[in-house]
């Protein structure tokens, strides 16, 4: 589990609450149930309206992934592929069957299995690249709902503020109530902007980033498996795969 999302969201909320207290405010003055129901409920259902039932069912899974998903490094897979290339060069492709049980990456297992089965290199590339395309589509689908929610939330908050100001105008004859009503009206805008920028949009960015890392890892695997099937020298395989890595991960792969 990568805790950075929990740290980021929690730290953002804590900073807002601390700043509110330092300015003399009370946290309880922000925890007004009606504005929170309006903003969160309205945003969630309006965001559902912009997608399909399948998109709605995928939201909880995407949320769990955003908070608990592991950001796997591409550099981790390079030593595994190089060791497979070395074994295949010395003992042949069929010898890799025994190594499949030790591989944790299902995409790498699939690629190596296809190589061992003698799948045509071009067909294998097409199949594996098709999975990359599917992964990109799934990532886009998962992030879209949260990005849409981040766009809707501030506007829903403004709707809540307008509703609150309507109540203010209805009570102009009772000046003692106006201060409380005006404050409550603007809490809706606060929650709309806060939920968008502290929760929804960061979650969308997190899902996109995880998807980018997964796709990058899959692309490294594809090149590695094709090199193994072609019987390339393990050193050449290591150099080729390292060149595909981000600069900050190349040294990690070389050391491994």
Backbone bond lengths (Angstrom), bond angles and torsions (degrees), N, CA, C in turn:
res aa  C-N    CA-C-N  psi(-1)  N-CA   C-N-CA  omega(-1)  CA-C   N-CA-C  phi
1 X - - - 1.475 - - 1.523 110.21 -
2 X 1.318 115.87 135.30 1.459 122.09 176.64 1.538 107.74 -100.00
3 X 1.351 118.22 111.10 1.467 120.66 -171.99 1.522 114.71 -80.85
4 X 1.329 118.43 2.55 1.462 119.53 -171.23 1.528 112.73 -63.03
5 X 1.340 118.02 -32.89 1.464 119.66 179.60 1.522 111.11 -67.59
6 X 1.333 116.26 -43.06 1.466 120.23 177.25 1.527 109.92 -62.00
7 X 1.336 115.78 -43.08 1.466 120.35 179.16 1.526 110.73 -63.26
8 X 1.336 116.10 -43.06 1.458 120.29 -177.68 1.515 113.08 -65.69
9 X 1.338 116.46 -50.51 1.462 120.23 -179.34 1.530 110.62 -66.16
10 X 1.330 116.08 -45.14 1.469 119.47 179.25 1.510 112.16 -63.50
11 X 1.332 116.37 -41.57 1.463 119.81 178.46 1.510 112.91 -65.60
12 X 1.340 116.40 -37.60 1.465 119.83 177.78 1.517 111.66 -63.67
13 X 1.337 116.30 -45.28 1.471 120.08 178.24 1.529 111.26 -63.87
14 X 1.334 115.57 -40.58 1.467 119.19 -179.86 1.521 111.11 -64.08
15 X 1.325 117.08 -41.02 1.462 120.30 179.37 1.526 111.44 -61.92
16 X 1.334 115.28 -39.95 1.470 119.28 179.54 1.524 110.78 -66.04
17 X 1.317 117.18 -44.43 1.466 120.47 -179.41 1.527 111.80 -66.08
18 X 1.342 116.28 -41.11 1.465 119.57 178.88 1.523 110.45 -63.08
19 X 1.336 116.26 -44.36 1.473 119.67 179.20 1.523 110.62 -62.09
20 X 1.330 117.10 -38.51 1.462 120.79 178.96 1.525 111.05 -63.19
21 X 1.333 116.24 -43.87 1.468 120.48 179.95 1.523 110.50 -66.48
22 X 1.336 117.73 -41.25 1.459 121.18 -179.29 1.526 111.90 -64.30
23 X 1.317 116.27 -27.21 1.466 119.65 177.72 1.519 112.51 -86.07
24 X 1.328 115.71 4.61 1.466 119.07 177.46 1.510 114.83 94.15
25 X 1.329 117.15 4.70 1.455 120.24 -179.46 1.509 111.95 -86.24
26 X 1.306 115.64 170.06 1.463 121.93 177.87 1.519 108.82 -114.33
27 X 1.346 118.09 132.23 1.461 120.03 178.09 1.526 112.60 -56.07
28 X 1.325 116.77 -33.49 1.459 120.27 -178.69 1.523 112.10 -66.22
29 X 1.344 116.26 -23.95 1.465 118.87 178.56 1.522 111.76 -69.66
30 X 1.333 116.41 -18.06 1.464 120.66 179.03 1.520 112.11 -94.11
31 X 1.333 116.09 -20.43 1.465 120.62 -177.07 1.523 110.42 -90.14
32 X 1.309 115.88 64.38 1.458 122.04 177.79 1.521 108.63 -95.15
33 X 1.304 116.82 122.62 1.466 121.66 -172.74 1.536 113.44 -62.55
34 X 1.354 119.94 -47.71 1.472 118.66 -177.40 1.537 113.97 -57.95
35 X 1.352 119.71 -48.16 1.468 118.28 177.76 1.528 112.88 -61.85
36 X 1.335 117.49 -36.12 1.462 120.10 -179.34 1.528 110.70 -68.65
37 X 1.325 116.91 -40.33 1.466 120.01 177.17 1.528 109.88 -63.10
38 X 1.335 115.61 -44.25 1.466 119.67 -179.27 1.521 111.29 -61.02
39 X 1.326 117.12 -49.45 1.470 120.83 -175.32 1.520 111.29 -69.90
40 X 1.325 117.62 -53.17 1.453 119.93 -176.12 1.529 111.81 -69.53
41 X 1.343 115.88 -46.86 1.462 118.67 179.58 1.510 112.37 -64.67
42 X 1.339 115.96 -47.25 1.462 119.51 -179.84 1.515 111.58 -61.98
43 X 1.330 117.32 -43.63 1.465 120.93 -178.66 1.519 111.21 -64.01
44 X 1.323 116.99 -44.70 1.467 120.65 -178.12 1.521 111.12 -61.90
45 X 1.318 117.10 -47.98 1.463 119.18 -176.29 1.523 112.34 -72.48
46 X 1.318 118.00 -36.25 1.458 120.30 177.28 1.532 110.32 -66.09
47 X 1.322 116.36 -36.74 1.466 119.82 177.69 1.523 110.90 -66.92
48 X 1.333 116.90 -37.04 1.461 119.85 174.52 1.528 110.94 -61.04
49 X 1.322 116.07 -37.25 1.459 120.40 -176.52 1.521 112.25 -63.33
50 X 1.333 116.86 -24.50 1.461 120.14 -178.06 1.510 114.47 -87.73
51 X 1.349 117.29 3.92 1.456 119.95 -178.77 1.516 111.62 -131.02
52 X 1.320 115.74 -153.68 1.460 121.94 179.77 1.523 108.92 -115.01
53 X 1.321 115.69 172.57 1.454 119.86 177.69 1.526 110.63 -63.21
54 X 1.336 116.30 -35.85 1.463 119.87 177.86 1.528 110.80 -63.43
55 X 1.333 116.29 -38.84 1.470 120.01 177.39 1.526 110.51 -62.95
56 X 1.335 115.99 -42.19 1.470 120.31 -178.77 1.527 110.86 -64.29
57 X 1.329 117.19 -40.85 1.463 120.49 -179.41 1.529 111.75 -68.19
58 X 1.335 116.36 -25.60 1.463 119.96 -177.62 1.526 113.00 -83.33
59 X 1.340 117.84 -11.16 1.465 120.97 -176.10 1.533 112.77 -61.20
60 X 1.339 119.80 -49.00 1.477 118.75 179.59 1.529 112.37 -58.40
61 X 1.322 116.87 -41.19 1.464 120.33 179.53 1.522 111.13 -63.80
62 X 1.329 116.49 -40.80 1.467 120.70 178.82 1.525 110.44 -65.77
63 X 1.334 116.71 -37.68 1.461 120.73 179.82 1.531 110.61 -64.55
64 X 1.329 115.78 -43.61 1.469 120.06 178.08 1.524 110.19 -62.90
65 X 1.317 116.15 -41.84 1.465 120.05 179.61 1.515 111.28 -62.68
66 X 1.334 116.94 -39.38 1.464 120.40 -178.36 1.522 111.66 -62.01
67 X 1.344 116.73 -37.46 1.461 120.19 -177.25 1.526 113.45 -90.31
68 X 1.330 117.20 -28.33 1.467 119.48 -174.66 1.524 113.66 -116.07
69 X 1.334 117.49 -7.89 1.451 120.16 -178.35 1.524 112.01 -65.49
70 X 1.323 115.85 142.32 1.452 121.18 -179.25 1.524 109.94 -95.22
71 X 1.318 116.14 131.25 1.467 121.07 177.23 1.518 108.52 -84.28
72 X 1.332 116.58 92.94 1.450 121.00 -175.91 1.527 111.06 -77.45
73 X 1.305 115.32 137.32 1.459 121.32 -179.12 1.523 110.68 -84.71
74 X 1.325 116.03 140.27 1.466 120.56 175.71 1.521 110.88 -64.52
75 X 1.336 116.42 -29.92 1.464 120.35 -176.96 1.521 111.89 -64.44
76 X 1.331 117.70 -25.41 1.467 120.52 -177.84 1.524 112.41 -66.32
77 X 1.325 115.94 -29.77 1.460 119.21 -174.57 1.528 112.59 -85.11
78 X 1.332 117.19 -19.48 1.466 120.27 -176.65 1.527 112.27 -61.66
79 X 1.348 120.79 -49.67 1.466 119.78 179.04 1.525 113.16 -59.49
80 X 1.337 116.74 -35.00 1.459 120.41 179.06 1.518 110.63 -64.86
81 X 1.334 115.44 -45.62 1.467 119.74 -179.87 1.527 110.53 -65.30
82 X 1.317 117.15 -41.38 1.471 120.99 -179.89 1.526 110.79 -63.05
83 X 1.330 117.23 -40.57 1.466 119.93 178.23 1.520 110.89 -65.28
84 X 1.328 116.62 -37.20 1.467 119.90 176.42 1.524 111.02 -66.37
85 X 1.329 115.87 -40.12 1.462 119.82 178.30 1.516 110.99 -62.99
86 X 1.316 116.76 -39.27 1.465 121.22 178.85 1.535 110.72 -65.20
87 X 1.323 116.62 -43.42 1.459 120.51 -179.84 1.520 111.01 -66.98
88 X 1.345 116.54 -41.24 1.462 120.20 -179.82 1.526 111.15 -65.61
89 X 1.315 116.81 -36.26 1.466 120.38 -179.22 1.536 111.00 -69.46
90 X 1.334 116.34 -33.88 1.468 120.13 -177.66 1.525 112.65 -85.85
91 X 1.354 116.58 -38.87 1.464 120.11 -171.01 1.525 113.66 -116.60
92 X 1.339 116.93 -8.78 1.456 119.49 -178.59 1.526 112.02 98.32
93 X 1.347 116.00 160.97 1.467 121.08 -176.57 1.525 112.43 -62.76
94 X 1.338 116.76 -35.97 1.458 119.14 -177.26 1.522 112.07 -62.30
95 X 1.325 116.39 -24.80 1.468 119.69 -179.97 1.529 112.13 -68.19
96 X 1.328 117.04 -15.64 1.471 120.48 -178.20 1.523 112.50 -74.73
97 X 1.344 116.82 -14.67 1.461 118.82 -179.74 1.524 111.57 -59.59
98 X 1.318 115.92 -35.72 1.461 119.80 -179.52 1.523 112.21 -69.80
99 X 1.336 116.20 -22.48 1.469 120.26 -177.58 1.521 113.01 -86.80
100 X 1.321 117.70 -12.11 1.462 120.63 -175.07 1.527 112.17 -63.65
101 X 1.342 116.62 -33.14 1.462 119.59 -178.19 1.530 112.39 -67.55
102 X 1.319 116.43 -21.42 1.461 120.71 -177.48 1.523 112.86 -91.72
103 X 1.339 117.06 -7.82 1.464 121.79 -177.75 1.524 109.49 -89.96
104 X 1.321 117.39 127.63 1.459 121.85 -177.88 1.527 112.76 -90.97
105 X 1.317 117.60 -22.73 1.468 121.49 -177.66 1.530 109.28 -80.03
106 X 1.341 118.52 111.79 1.475 120.47 -177.95 1.523 113.00 -63.57
107 X 1.330 117.03 -31.99 1.466 119.71 179.67 1.531 110.07 -68.04
108 X 1.317 117.35 -40.34 1.461 121.47 176.76 1.520 110.42 -65.91
109 X 1.322 116.79 -40.52 1.468 120.49 177.50 1.524 110.43 -59.44
110 X 1.315 116.18 -43.98 1.458 119.85 -179.72 1.525 111.09 -63.10
111 X 1.336 116.40 -44.36 1.453 119.94 -179.79 1.517 112.52 -63.74
112 X 1.332 116.70 -44.65 1.468 120.50 179.46 1.524 110.38 -65.15
113 X 1.331 116.82 -39.52 1.466 120.27 178.79 1.522 110.65 -60.95
114 X 1.330 116.81 -43.17 1.460 120.55 178.65 1.526 110.88 -64.46
115 X 1.333 116.46 -38.24 1.466 120.01 178.54 1.526 110.95 -65.34
116 X 1.328 116.30 -43.45 1.464 120.67 178.77 1.521 110.88 -63.65
117 X 1.325 117.06 -36.04 1.467 121.28 -179.43 1.528 113.01 -74.57
118 X 1.339 116.74 -4.88 1.459 120.05 177.35 1.521 114.28 81.91
119 X 1.326 117.45 25.08 1.467 120.95 178.48 1.523 110.29 -62.60
120 X 1.323 116.08 139.86 1.461 120.53 178.66 1.527 109.75 -58.26
121 X 1.346 117.72 134.66 1.474 120.29 -176.63 1.520 114.09 -55.14
122 X 1.324 117.17 -41.80 1.464 119.60 -179.08 1.525 111.06 -67.04
123 X 1.337 116.14 -41.87 1.458 119.34 178.29 1.523 111.16 -65.31
124 X 1.343 115.38 -38.85 1.459 119.45 179.19 1.529 110.61 -64.21
125 X 1.322 116.56 -42.20 1.466 119.57 177.89 1.526 110.25 -61.22
126 X 1.323 117.31 -44.01 1.459 120.76 -179.24 1.529 111.33 -61.43
127 X 1.336 116.23 -42.70 1.466 120.08 -178.78 1.527 110.98 -66.00
128 X 1.326 116.08 -46.96 1.464 119.77 -177.51 1.527 111.29 -68.94
129 X 1.328 116.85 -38.95 1.467 119.53 177.43 1.528 111.08 -67.67
130 X 1.342 116.31 -28.24 1.467 119.41 174.67 1.516 110.84 -63.45
131 X 1.337 116.90 -36.51 1.463 120.13 177.13 1.525 111.28 -68.58
132 X 1.331 115.74 -32.97 1.464 119.20 176.79 1.525 110.05 -64.44
133 X 1.314 116.17 -42.98 1.467 120.86 178.13 1.531 110.16 -61.95
134 X 1.326 116.15 -42.01 1.465 120.30 178.98 1.533 110.95 -64.00
135 X 1.326 116.59 -38.94 1.463 120.63 177.88 1.530 111.35 -63.71
136 X 1.330 116.47 -41.67 1.466 120.23 177.99 1.528 110.52 -61.94
137 X 1.340 116.74 -41.30 1.465 120.42 -179.88 1.521 110.99 -65.76
138 X 1.342 116.15 -40.79 1.466 119.94 179.32 1.522 110.99 -65.15
139 X 1.328 116.47 -39.41 1.462 120.58 178.29 1.524 110.92 -63.73
140 X 1.328 115.42 -43.78 1.465 120.46 179.56 1.520 110.54 -62.37
141 X 1.334 116.44 -41.79 1.460 120.73 179.21 1.524 111.46 -63.45
142 X 1.344 116.28 -44.13 1.452 119.60 -178.33 1.514 113.53 -65.97
143 X 1.348 116.45 -37.58 1.466 120.53 -177.56 1.527 112.29 -79.94
144 X 1.332 116.82 -26.29 1.467 120.43 -174.55 1.522 112.43 -59.34
145 X 1.340 116.76 -43.92 1.465 118.86 -176.44 1.517 111.05 -60.86
146 X 1.329 117.42 -43.58 1.461 120.71 -178.47 1.527 111.25 -71.18
147 X 1.327 116.77 -34.58 1.469 119.38 176.27 1.524 110.39 -65.93
148 X 1.340 116.74 -40.87 1.468 120.49 176.91 1.531 110.87 -63.62
149 X 1.331 115.92 -42.78 1.469 119.93 179.04 1.520 110.57 -61.73
150 X 1.338 116.63 -38.50 1.457 120.38 177.84 1.519 112.52 -65.00
151 X 1.320 116.40 -28.13 1.470 120.06 177.66 1.523 111.59 -80.17
152 X 1.335 116.32 -35.67 1.469 119.73 -176.96 1.526 112.98 -78.88
153 X 1.325 117.82 -35.26 1.464 121.42 -170.35 1.537 114.19 -54.82
154 X 1.359 119.28 -48.25 1.473 117.56 179.86 1.533 113.11 -60.55
155 X 1.337 115.53 -36.71 1.468 118.53 -179.98 1.521 110.54 -69.48
156 X 1.334 117.37 -40.64 1.467 120.06 175.87 1.522 109.75 -61.12
157 X 1.337 116.93 -37.16 1.459 120.45 176.85 1.517 111.97 -62.40
158 X 1.330 116.73 -39.05 1.472 120.59 177.88 1.525 110.27 -65.67
159 X 1.340 115.91 -38.15 1.469 119.60 176.25 1.529 109.73 -58.55
160 X 1.350 115.60 -43.39 1.456 119.63 178.22 1.515 112.51 -62.92
161 X 1.331 116.35 -38.36 1.466 119.79 178.84 1.521 111.16 -66.01
162 X 1.336 116.65 -41.77 1.466 120.38 178.26 1.531 110.02 -62.09
163 X 1.341 115.86 -42.63 1.465 119.00 177.61 1.531 110.81 -60.83
164 X 1.341 115.46 -41.26 1.463 119.18 179.32 1.517 112.26 -64.58
165 X 1.340 116.40 -39.62 1.467 119.82 179.30 1.524 111.67 -68.09
166 X 1.331 115.99 -29.39 1.469 118.73 174.80 1.529 109.44 -62.24
167 X 1.331 116.30 -42.38 1.465 119.86 177.60 1.535 110.91 -65.06
168 X 1.342 116.30 -33.83 1.465 120.00 177.44 1.524 109.65 -61.34
169 X 1.321 115.97 -46.57 1.470 120.03 -178.80 1.531 111.54 -65.52
170 X 1.323 115.17 -28.71 1.475 118.34 178.86 1.525 112.05 -72.27
171 X 1.352 116.48 -16.80 1.466 119.99 -175.42 1.529 112.51 -117.76
172 X 1.308 116.98 26.70 1.472 120.13 179.64 1.522 111.99 -61.65
173 X 1.317 116.02 -23.42 1.469 119.24 -179.87 1.530 112.13 -76.68
174 X 1.342 116.25 -8.21 1.464 120.43 179.86 1.529 108.89 -123.51
175 X 1.323 117.48 80.42 1.473 121.71 -175.02 1.525 113.90 -56.93
176 X 1.307 118.40 -28.82 1.464 120.72 -177.47 1.539 112.06 -66.27
177 X 1.325 117.48 -19.42 1.458 121.32 179.94 1.524 113.76 -92.89
178 X 1.325 117.09 -14.78 1.461 120.40 -170.07 1.525 112.76 -64.50
179 X 1.333 116.34 -42.01 1.462 118.85 -177.83 1.521 111.55 -58.85
180 X 1.314 116.65 -47.21 1.467 121.19 -179.55 1.527 111.19 -64.57
181 X 1.324 117.18 -41.42 1.461 120.88 -178.56 1.529 111.81 -67.40
182 X 1.326 117.21 -40.92 1.472 120.84 179.72 1.524 110.31 -65.58
183 X 1.328 115.68 -43.46 1.470 119.27 178.33 1.523 110.79 -60.77
184 X 1.336 115.97 -44.61 1.460 119.69 178.84 1.514 112.60 -62.71
185 X 1.337 116.52 -34.90 1.464 120.22 -179.91 1.522 111.17 -63.38
186 X 1.321 117.48 -41.57 1.464 120.21 -176.46 1.532 113.02 -80.02
187 X 1.330 116.73 -13.75 1.465 119.38 175.47 1.528 110.37 -63.83
188 X 1.316 118.14 -32.96 1.461 121.56 178.85 1.530 110.60 -62.11
189 X 1.323 117.02 -44.46 1.468 120.05 177.44 1.524 110.40 -63.13
190 X 1.335 115.99 -40.56 1.455 120.05 178.42 1.527 111.00 -57.92
191 X 1.337 116.98 -48.21 1.453 119.67 -178.56 1.525 112.07 -68.48
192 X 1.313 117.01 -31.97 1.460 119.38 177.23 1.514 111.84 -64.68
193 X 1.327 116.72 -49.22 1.470 121.08 179.53 1.518 110.74 -68.38
194 X 1.339 116.67 -41.34 1.463 120.82 -178.34 1.534 111.38 -63.99
195 X 1.326 117.10 -48.15 1.464 119.17 -177.72 1.512 111.84 -64.66
196 X 1.340 116.84 -34.05 1.468 119.93 179.35 1.518 111.39 -68.15
197 X 1.330 116.54 -46.16 1.465 120.45 -170.86 1.523 114.76 -92.71
198 X 1.335 116.75 -15.18 1.463 119.36 178.58 1.526 111.33 -105.48
199 X 1.330 117.35 -20.62 1.463 119.45 -176.01 1.526 113.17 -125.06
200 X 1.322 118.22 -66.89 1.464 120.43 -170.42 1.529 113.25 -61.98
201 X 1.321 117.98 -53.24 1.465 120.29 -177.41 1.535 112.41 -66.54
202 X 1.349 119.93 -42.32 1.469 118.28 174.66 1.526 113.49 -60.32
203 X 1.333 117.16 -36.56 1.465 119.78 178.79 1.528 109.66 -65.40
204 X 1.340 116.82 -42.51 1.467 120.00 178.17 1.522 110.91 -60.83
205 X 1.328 116.74 -43.13 1.470 120.68 179.02 1.521 110.89 -65.20
206 X 1.311 117.01 -38.80 1.463 121.82 178.92 1.527 110.89 -61.75
207 X 1.335 116.65 -45.71 1.457 120.26 -179.78 1.528 111.21 -64.39
208 X 1.323 116.48 -39.50 1.469 119.80 177.76 1.524 110.65 -63.48
209 X 1.326 116.62 -41.68 1.462 120.51 -178.82 1.524 111.43 -66.84
210 X 1.326 116.78 -42.45 1.459 119.60 177.07 1.525 110.63 -61.45
211 X 1.325 115.84 -40.40 1.462 119.69 178.04 1.518 111.85 -63.50
212 X 1.332 117.04 -41.34 1.467 120.84 178.27 1.525 111.28 -60.86
213 X 1.340 116.42 -42.63 1.463 120.49 -179.96 1.523 111.19 -66.62
214 X 1.330 116.84 -39.95 1.457 120.08 179.14 1.523 111.12 -65.20
215 X 1.334 116.41 -41.96 1.465 120.61 179.34 1.524 110.58 -65.54
216 X 1.320 116.97 -42.24 1.463 120.29 179.07 1.528 110.56 -61.12
217 X 1.321 116.70 -40.86 1.466 120.83 178.76 1.528 110.26 -64.92
218 X 1.323 116.43 -42.21 1.464 120.48 179.53 1.526 111.46 -62.92
219 X 1.324 117.06 -38.36 1.466 120.41 179.01 1.522 111.52 -66.37
220 X 1.337 116.13 -37.47 1.470 119.79 175.80 1.523 109.96 -64.13
221 X 1.325 116.61 -41.56 1.465 121.04 179.36 1.525 110.97 -62.13
222 X 1.321 116.63 -43.31 1.467 120.11 -179.55 1.527 110.82 -58.18
223 X 1.327 116.54 -49.29 1.465 119.86 -179.73 1.521 110.79 -64.07
224 X 1.319 116.50 -37.13 1.461 119.77 -179.95 1.517 112.36 -66.60
225 X 1.328 117.18 -45.49 1.461 120.97 -178.87 1.527 110.82 -64.59
226 X 1.315 116.85 -41.36 1.466 120.08 178.36 1.523 110.87 -63.81
227 X 1.329 117.14 -37.20 1.464 120.88 177.67 1.527 110.46 -67.37
228 X 1.327 116.49 -39.12 1.465 120.13 177.29 1.525 110.20 -62.25
229 X 1.328 115.66 -45.96 1.463 119.68 -179.38 1.526 111.84 -62.25
230 X 1.335 116.10 -33.23 1.456 120.11 -179.81 1.523 112.49 -79.23
231 X 1.337 117.77 -6.00 1.449 121.44 179.19 1.514 114.02 75.49
232 X 1.344 116.65 30.83 1.465 120.60 -177.48 1.527 110.90 -69.25
233 X 1.308 115.00 154.05 1.461 121.67 176.63 1.531 109.56 -63.47
234 X 1.329 117.97 134.75 1.467 120.22 -178.56 1.516 113.38 -55.16
235 X 1.321 118.08 -35.46 1.464 120.12 178.63 1.521 110.73 -66.19
236 X 1.334 115.02 -38.65 1.471 118.95 177.52 1.525 110.10 -66.15
237 X 1.325 115.73 -40.35 1.466 120.24 178.22 1.524 110.24 -61.29
238 X 1.328 117.08 -44.95 1.463 120.91 179.48 1.518 111.41 -61.51
239 X 1.336 116.06 -43.80 1.471 119.87 -179.61 1.523 110.84 -65.89
240 X 1.333 116.49 -40.69 1.463 120.91 -178.48 1.525 111.50 -65.26
241 X 1.335 115.97 -44.52 1.466 119.90 -178.38 1.525 111.45 -71.89
242 X 1.316 116.79 -36.70 1.471 120.09 178.90 1.520 110.97 -63.09
243 X 1.334 116.06 -33.10 1.468 119.84 179.82 1.528 111.83 -67.55
244 X 1.347 116.38 -20.93 1.460 120.25 179.77 1.523 112.76 -84.81
245 X 1.323 116.76 -11.23 1.460 120.97 -175.66 1.524 111.57 -83.79
246 X 1.335 116.73 155.54 1.467 120.01 170.28 1.524 109.63 -59.06
247 X 1.317 116.82 153.12 1.460 121.05 -175.41 1.518 111.97 -55.74
248 X 1.333 117.25 -41.51 1.470 119.74 -176.33 1.528 112.98 -70.27
249 X 1.354 117.75 -13.21 1.449 120.28 179.23 1.529 112.64 -102.23
250 X 1.319 117.83 -12.30 1.453 120.47 -178.03 1.530 112.29 -63.57
251 X 1.320 116.92 -42.75 1.467 119.82 178.73 1.522 111.59 -64.28
252 X 1.346 116.24 -35.85 1.456 120.28 178.51 1.525 110.01 -64.20
253 X 1.341 117.04 -41.80 1.459 120.90 -179.81 1.527 110.94 -68.18
254 X 1.328 116.59 -40.30 1.458 120.05 -179.85 1.531 111.09 -64.94
255 X 1.328 116.12 -39.36 1.462 119.78 179.02 1.529 111.25 -65.49
256 X 1.333 115.26 -38.72 1.465 119.26 179.70 1.524 110.79 -68.57
